[in-house]
Structures are given as C-alpha cells and as structure tokens.
C-alpha cells in the first residue's frame, strides 16, 4: 500500500477514537439523566408511600403462666414463684381473597413515577385457641403488617356476625414492625374466628404478600399491562394483555414450610417468602436509550467504513473533515434520542431522531455522490441501519441472534462490493499504476 492509503487509514483510526469518545460522553449523559430520574422517583416515594409488603392477619395471644426457680446459697436453698411469658402467634388455617390494583402516574417536571392503590377483600379462618389451666390470657389481638403504614387508606374488619371491629395503629409480637392491630374479645378465641377484612393501601413500585396461612389463595387484577411477578412464588394462573393483567396465587404450608415463613428476612426487613408484582416499565426511555447507545461504536465504525469503501470504489477522495462531520451526525442521533424520549413516547422519539439524521446525512452526502439518486440510496441505507437497530432494541430475547446476522450481512455486502478491488494498488501514485 502507498503512503496516501496508510495516512488515510491512520486518520480514520484517529477519527474513530474521537467519535467513540463522543459516544461514551452521550452514554454518560444517559446515565446521569437516569440517575436524576431515579432520585426524583425516590423523592416522590418518600412523600407518598414506598413499596408495600402485607403480612397477615395473625392472631397474637399475650399470656403468662406460673413458674418457679430454685435459689441456692451455701447449704440453704429456696424456691421462688414467679411468672413467665407464654405469648404465642397463631397463623390462620386459610386466607383467601381478591383485589384490584389500580396503577397511575405522578409527575414532577418531566419525570414520572408509577404509584398504585390496592383494594383488597380478604376472608380468613383462625383456629380455636384454648389456654392451659394454669395460663392467664392477658389479651388477644389480630395483627396485620404493612411495611409502610402511610399507605393505609381504609380498613374494615368484620366478624362472622357482620359486626365491625375497631382497628388501631401499631402491632405487637415482634413478627412485623409496622401495621395495625384489632383487639379481640377473649371469649371468642375458643370458638375460632371467621373474619372479613377490607383493606385499601397505597404504595409505589411493588406490592407483595406473605403466605402466612396454612392455605393461601389470592387473586389480583390490575390495569397495569407490564407486570413483573416477584417473590418466590409465581402465579398458578395469569392473563396479561394490553388492558392489564389477572393473576392467582395458591401457596400452602408444604410450599412455605409453615412457621418457617417467618424465619428468613431480606436486607429491607421484609419476609423473604412472599409473592406479588413489581411495576417495572419495559419501555423506560433511559433503559431503551442506554441499550441503543451500546451499539453506538458499531454505528461509528460502519459509517467510517462505508464512506471509506465509497472512496475506494468511486475513486473520489473524501476529506477527513467530511468523515468527522458525518460521524458527528451519527453521534448526534443518540443525543437527540435521549432528549426527545424524555418528552414523548420512545418510538416517536426514535422515528424523529432517526429521520432527522438520515435526512442530514443524505443531504450532505449529495455533495459526495454528485446526484440526488445516489443521496437517496445513501439515505435508504442509513434508514435500514436505524430500522435494524430498533428491531434489536424491541426484540430483547433475539437481540444477539439478530445482531449477529446483521453484522454477517454487512460483512457479506462489503466483500461483494470490494471483490474486484486491487487493494495493493490503492493509494499508489498514478504513474506507478501505469507501469
């Protein structure tokens, strides 16, 4: 190869580095804006209500029983009579119910957070309890754990006779840290309890339930079309469409391990054995833009390589500054995509950003190809490239397969276009080629 070709290749290498650095700066901007969005959403949750885990209802029996201890002092010993705590927690034999999860959006500036209101109707059976002859029952409470009590909007607890019971703030027993309790009449314990609970609770991000009963059967419907089912137990049945989802969970003691459901807790203090739904947004603008920017280096290389092939095939020199301007047009696409997607839906933002860059490159390329027909072909090629990128973004499960075939196709096209080129003659002076 001649010196001119070596110089051009070195210049393209330097330009590629400059443009890749520019793409990395756009990627940093995406991360910065994403972090700002997350902090704003967290701030809104701080003022509204956090993710919710519901635990209960549980029966807490506070009782004491006589006990004795023997104290020894030298050769003397004496027996002291005292009392010890025999309080215990009783799990329901069954817990069933259904609920509606209404998801809405709250805005602060251009940022939005997904919040929910869950309207639940629960039915529970708690087995009868009879104290031992020497035990003294000091009180009985129905307790219900709510991870963020700020979200409690309405509570109604009624017995089998339809009479409402009074709910009070706070919980006892140490199983859950926050929630509410319902004082119970002691004479009702021996008969067992059949209760109906209506609970309206608000939160953000996620709603989970702990399977505390021997048999749990819960159905949930929602207007949220993108559920991510969370926890250790997936729904037995679910239906998801553009109008929302319906899901039903059935978990029993054989799956949860009975009392072991209270054994494991996560870093946030939640019971680890739970099931529910997270309100993840699969079309999050920042996530989608970040995925697009990851292909930025490939776009830069394809742009520089494509115009280099044009220069070699058409024997028309392209100045490094022209390479740089076209490369920055490609980089500008990702910045436009980020800026537009913060205000409009992602697909519209993508179409506008891609159309603007395709028209810019095609119009500027008109001076290189010397015809509008050639400029149209150039624009069509870039439009196809942006269409391929969008398919990669929307087909997450097949992104690797599609990306591999896209690169293979471009390589095959390059090999076919350059099959007749004499690479050894490229860059040599004209008098050397004539010899």
BELTAQUI-V768285 format. One record per residue. RES is the residue in one small letter. OMEGA is omega in whole degrees, 0 to 359 (none if undefined). Layout:
((RES & OMEGA) (RES & OMEGA))
//
This chain:
((x & 180) (x & 181) (x & 181) (x & 179) (x & 178) (x & 179) (x & 179) (x & 179) (x & 178) (x & 179) (x & 178) (x & 178) (x & 179) (x & 179) (x & 178) (x & 178) (x & 180) (x & 182) (x & 177) (x & 174) (x & 178) (x & 177) (x & 179) (x & 177) (x & 175) (x & 178) (x & 177) (x & 178) (x & 177) (x & 179) (x & 180) (x & 180) (x & 178) (x & 179) (x & 177) (x & 178) (x & 181) (x & 180) (x & 178) (x & 178) (x & 178) (x & 178) (x & 178) (x & 177) (x & 178) (x & 182) (x & 182) (x & 176) (x & 181) (x & 172) (x & 187) (x & 167) (x & 181) (x & 182) (x & 177) (x & 8) (x & 178) (x & 178) (x & 179) (x & 179) (x & 176) (x & 183) (x & 176) (x & 179) (x & 182) (x & 177) (x & 179) (x & 176) (x & 181) (x & 177) (x & 180) (x & 177) (x & 184) (x & 179) (x & 181) (x & 175) (x & 179) (x & 181) (x & 178) (x & 180) (x & 181) (x & 177) (x & 178) (x & 183) (x & 177) (x & 180) (x & 182) (x & 181) (x & 181) (x & 179) (x & 177) (x & 173) (x & 177) (x & 176) (x & 180) (x & 179) (x & 180) (x & 181) (x & 176) (x & 180) (x & 180) (x & 183) (x & 178) (x & 183) (x & 173) (x & 184) (x & 167) (x & 188) (x & 179) (x & 185) (x & 181) (x & 177) (x & 178) (x & 178) (x & 182) (x & 170) (x & 180) (x & 178) (x & 190) (x & 173) (x & 186) (x & 173) (x & 183) (x & 175) (x & 179) (x & 185) (x & 179) (x & 179) (x & 177) (x & 181) (x & 174) (x & 185) (x & 184) (x & 180) (x & 179) (x & 179) (x & 182) (x & 180) (x & 179) (x & 181) (x & 167) (x & 183) (x & 181) (x & 181) (x & 175) (x & 189) (x & 176) (x & 184) (x & 178) (x & 182) (x & 181) (x & 181) (x & 183) (x & 178) (x & 172) (x & 179) (x & 181) (x & 177) (x & 181) (x & 180) (x & 179) (x & 180) (x & 181) (x & 178) (x & 185) (x & 176) (x & 181) (x & 179) (x & 174) (x & 180) (x & 177) (x & 174) (x & 176) (x & 179) (x & 175) (x & 185) (x & 186) (x & 179) (x & 178) (x & 178) (x & 179) (x & 177) (x & 182) (x & 175) (x & 185) (x & 182) (x & 180) (x & 185) (x & 183) (x & 181) (x & 188) (x & 185) (x & 171) (x & 189) (x & 172) (x & 183) (x & 172) (x & 186) (x & 173) (x & 184) (x & 181) (x & 179) (x & 180) (x & 171) (x & 187) (x & 175) (x & 181) (x & 178) (x & 175) (x & 181) (x & 188) (x & 181) (x & 176) (x & 177) (x & 182) (x & 180) (x & 185) (x & 176) (x & 182) (x & 176) (x & 184) (x & 174) (x & 181) (x & 186) (x & 184) (x & 183) (x & 170) (x & 186) (x & 189) (x & 177) (x & 184) (x & 187) (x & 175) (x & 179) (x & 173) (x & 179) (x & 179) (x & 177) (x & 183) (x & 175) (x & 185) (x & 179) (x & 182) (x & 181) (x & 169) (x & 181) (x & 179) (x & 178) (x & 172) (x & 183) (x & 179) (x & 183) (x & 180) (x & 179) (x & 186) (x & 181) (x & 177) (x & 182) (x & 179) (x & 179) (x & 180) (x & 189) (x & 188) (x & 177) (x & 178) (x & 181) (x & 181) (x & 180) (x & 179) (x & 171) (x & 184) (x & 179) (x & 182) (x & 174) (x & 181) (x & 186) (x & 174) (x & 182) (x & 178) (x & 180) (x & 183) (x & 180) (x & 176) (x & 186) (x & 184) (x & 177) (x & 180) (x & 180) (x & 178) (x & 177) (x & 179) (x & 182) (x & 179) (x & 177) (x & 184) (x & 181) (x & 179) (x & 178) (x & 179) (x & 181) (x & 179) (x & 179) (x & 180) (x & 180) (x & 180) (x & 180) (x & 175) (x & 177) (x & 177) (x & 180) (x & 181) (x & 184) (x & 183) (x & 180) (x & 179) (x & 185) (x & 175) (x & 183) (x & 178) (x & 178) (x & 177) (x & 174) (x & 184) (x & 181) (x & 179) (x & 178) (x & 179) (x & 174) (x & 177) (x & 180) (x & 181) (x & 178) (x & 183) (x & 177) (x & 176) (x & 180) (x & 178) (x & 184) (x & 182) (x & 184) (x & 176) (x & 185) (x & 181) (x & 181) (x & 191) (x & 184) (x & 177) (x & 177) (x & 180) (x & 181) (x & 180) (x & 181) (x & 181) (x & 180) (x & 180) (x & 182) (x & 178) (x & 179) (x & 180) (x & 181) (x & 180) (x & 180) (x & 179) (x & 179) (x & 178) (x & 180) (x & 181) (x & 184) (x & 175) (x & 176) (x & 177) (x & 178) (x & 177) (x & 177) (x & 178) (x & 177) (x & 178) (x & 179) (x & 178) (x & 178) (x & 179) (x & 176) (x & 177) (x & 179) (x & 178) (x & 176) (x & 177) (x & 178) (x & 180) (x & 177) (x & 176) (x & 182) (x & 183) (x & 180) (x & 186) (x & 183) (x & 183) (x & 184) (x & 181) (x & 180) (x & 181) (x & 179) (x & 180) (x & 179) (x & 178) (x & 179) (x & 178) (x & 180) (x & 179) (x & 177) (x & 179) (x & 179) (x & 179) (x & 180) (x & 181) (x & 181) (x & 185) (x & 185) (x & 182) (x & 181) (x & 174) (x & 186) (x & 181) (x & 180) (x & 182) (x & 176) (x & 178) (x & 177) (x & 183) (x & 182) (x & 178) (x & 180) (x & 182) (x & 183) (x & none))
//
